[in-house]
């Protein structure tokens, strides 16, 4: 096999396909990136039995063929070449990668040992890629990273009645958002980390793929799949309050800045407190003879004064994630979870629920 291709185009495709390569593959062959050259295109594929990624790029194919190369090493090399012309020349058990005056030689792996790429699941419908990317961003941060609770590492994705709804929780934070949907109804649990990774590569019309055990996305000539997570997801929708008698509207960025500054004096696992009354929010942290911080900012309070404390990391995550210039904090009572939404009716489909810390 021999191909010539701009290095940046090769790197872009190879890096995408390598997303399906595990850092610790159960079988050494799964650390490989499969490169198939024919006609005037090169196809790149990665697979680790749980995830798959595939894409293609235009290239000058001087000699068609297939090769399996160490994926991580290859992508690290080709990303350094910028827009130079890249040549990959495979001769038996060796592959020579050249660009300008640079030349690298790599050992090939057995293509025959590489598992067959899984078929793509059927298309369930389409979404706007930018809207789906934004929706994933609103919920991905509240996915649990505790692999012992596998169900909470998932995002619940539900398509019904013209909406695609995403929900997630790590038991301390809950997130929900919806975007318009054109397609079949379905309900699946998808690994949150995989969704967050895929969100970086979607643009324009994006097809959602669903099968009995797999979920996938296809955007342009790029497609990726992952195995679904089995189990019953917590009924978190019922935890969002229908009404909050006390609401606080505040400049989102300003409150985020204040909490970030004041939290600098909070020791590990120490909450920040918000005392909300008389059109002001006083944020303070630190106790006793330790360092203390306090800052006040204006707000619009509708309801009774309230004092509540939070893990600063959870609160800043929500404020940094939701869109819009203002944030609305909704309260039933101080010990109950706080509903956080963006200001403005057009942004109301994003909701976060943050568990407070008992004072």
C-alpha positions, -999 to +999 in steps of 0.1 A: +000+000+000+012+035-008-008+067-004-001+104-005-023+128+014-021+162+032-009+155+067-036+176+084-064+156+066-047+123+075-044+134+111-079+147+114-094+114+102-069+092+121-075+110+154-113+106+150-111+069+143-086+064+171-112+076+196-124+040+197-090+027+207-088+018+244-059+031+265-056-005+279-069-028+252-077-064+263-060-076+231-029-059+216-044-059+181-071-036+194-045-009+198-043-008+161-058+017+136-070+000+104-062+019+072-077+008+040-068+025+007-087+020-026-098+042-054-092+078-044-100+075-007-085+061+025-108+046+052-098+048+089-113+024+115-109+019+152-127-008+174-124-021+209-155-043+210-174-017+230-168+013+207-162+018+170-153+048+149-148+051+112-143+078+086-126+084+053-105+110+035-096+118-001-061+107-010-038+098-039-037+060-038-006+049-057-009+013-045-041+001-029-041-021+002-047-024+039-025-019+070-029-020+107-006+004+127-003+014+163-030+040+165-018+062+194+018+063+181+006+070+145-017+099+155+010+114+177+034+114+148+012+128+120-003+156+141+032+172+141+034+176+104+009+204+098-001+208+062+029+190+046+023+162+021+023+129+039+033+096+023+026+062+039+044+034+021+039-002+034+063-029+025+057-062+042+060-059+080+072-022+079+054+010+071+074+042+063+057+075+071+074+106+055+066+143+054+092+167+041+125+158+055+110+137+083+108+099+081+094+074+105+093+036+103+067+016+121+060-021+124+027-033+110+003-055+128-017-084+114-048-071+096-063-107+097-063-106+135-082-073+136-119-080+144-145-072+118-160-038+123-197-039+135-225-030+112-239+005+119-273+004+136-304+016+117-311+053+115-337+063+141-339+100+130-320+132+126-310+162+148-292+194+143-255+186+151-249+219+169-281+216+190-272+180+200-237+190+209-251+217+231-276+193+247-248+169+256-228+197+271-257+206+294-259+171+310-225+154+306-210+171+337-235+155+361-227+119+349-211+098+376-175+087+371-179+058+396-177+027+375-191+006+404-224+024+397-224+017+360-260+029+355-251+064+367-222+067+342-249+068+315-270+095+300-307+086+296-317+095+260-354+094+252-370+103+218-408+108+220-434+133+207-410+153+186-384+159+213-351+143+221-346+145+259-313+138+277-311+133+315-282+125+339-274+123+375-245+114+399-270+115+429-259+150+439-267+168+407-294+162+381-296+176+346-323+176+319-326+192+285-346+186+253-341+195+216-364+191+186-365+155+171-375+141+138-376+103+139-387+072+157-394+069+194-368+051+215-353+050+251-317+041+257-289+045+282-256+057+266-222+060+282-218+097+292-181+099+285-186+085+250-213+111+242-191+139+255-163+127+232-186+125+202-200+159+208-167+174+197-171+161+162-207+168+151-218+194+127-248+200+105-274+173+101-265+144+124-281+109+122-289+091+154-285+053+151-301+028+174-301-010+176-309-037+201-276-033+219-258-004+202-262+034+198-244+055+172-241+089+156-233+097+120-223+132+108-210+136+073-186+107+066-179+101+102-197+074+122-193+060+157-210+034+178-210+022+214-227-006+234-257+004+254-258+002+292-284-022+306-305-015+336-333+007+350-323+044+352-335+063+382-368+082+377-351+115+381-378+134+361-401+132+390-376+150+413-378+183+394-403+205+412-433+218+393-433+250+413-408+269+434-424+295+456-391+314+460-371+323+429-339+343+426-328+359+393-291+369+391-264+377+366-251+342+358-215+352+351-213+375+381-225+349+405-201+324+390-172+348+395-182+356+431-185+319+441-152+310+424-134+338+444-150+331+477-146+294+474-108+299+474-109+299+512-131+269+515-112+238+525-119+205+508-155+194+512-164+227+528-195+244+514-201+280+504-232+297+518-257+319+500-277+343+522-304+357+499-325+387+512-333+423+504-323+422+468-288+409+475-269+376+476-241+374+502-217+345+494-194+334+522-171+306+530-146+297+558-152+294+595-136+301+629-100+312+628-094+298+593-094+320+562-128+335+554-143+351+523-174+371+518-188+390+488-222+405+479-240+410+446-274+422+436-303+399+426-341+399+422-358+380+449-394+368+445-405+351+478-391+347+513-354+353+522-334+320+523-300+308+534-286+277+517-252+261+513-237+241+484-207+222+473-190+250+454-179+226+426-215+215+419-228+251+419-201+265+397-205+236+373-242+245+368-236+282+364-208+276+340-228+252+319-263+267+315-267+292+286-279+328+289-270+360+307-290+353+338-296+323+360-328+316+380-325+297+413-358+281+424-364+270+460-392+251+477-375+250+511-338+254+521-331+216+526-347+206+493-328+205+460-323+238+442-337+242+406-313+261+384-325+273+349-314+299+325-333+332+324-356+337+294-384+315+282-366+304+251-339+287+273-363+270+297-356+235+283-324+233+303-328+223+339-303+215+367-311+203+402-284+207+428-285+190+462-277+216+490-255+209+520-273+209+553-263+238+575 
